[in-house]
C-alpha cells in the first residue's frame, strides 16, 4: 500500500496512514484532545486572520481552548501547489497569540511520505527538512509524536486549573 503514497490525495493520506499513526500516540487525554477541521482566528492590526486547521491537539472538551500542537496540510508529494508551511505558520502564530504564555508552539506539515516538524518560539521558527514514513524514519516520527505528547502533558498539568474539559 505504501508504494503509492505519492499518489494519495488528502483524504487517502488521512485515512490510510496519518490517523492510524496518530491513534498509536493517543492524544485523547483528560485535559486535552485532538480536534479535526477546526477554525482558528485572531485579530492582528485590526484585521481578522483565520483558517481551518486539519488536526490540532488542544485543551477543551467540545471545542479547542488552548492549542498545543498542529498537523496541517496533508498534501500530495507530487503536483502540490499550495504553501503548507505558510498555512501551518499562520495557525501556529495564531495559537501563540491566543495562548499568550511564552511557550513554544509545535506543528507538522505533511507532503506525501515526508513529515516536516516545525517549532515556533517567540518570533523564531525552525523546520526539520522532512522524515520519510516509508523508510525506517517512521520510528523517528512516532518518537517525535510521543515526545510532543509528553510536552503537552507537562503543559496541561501546569494549566489544568485554567482548562475546563
Secondary structure, 3 states (H helix, E strand, C coil): CHHHHHHCCHHHHHHHHHHHHHHHHCCCCCCCEEEEEEEEEEEECCEEEEEEEEEEEEECCCCCCEEEEEEEEEECCCCCCCCHHHHHHHHHHHHHHHHCCCCCEEEEEEECCEEEEEEEECCEEEECCCEECCCCCHHHHHHHHHHHHHHHHHHHHHHHHHCCC
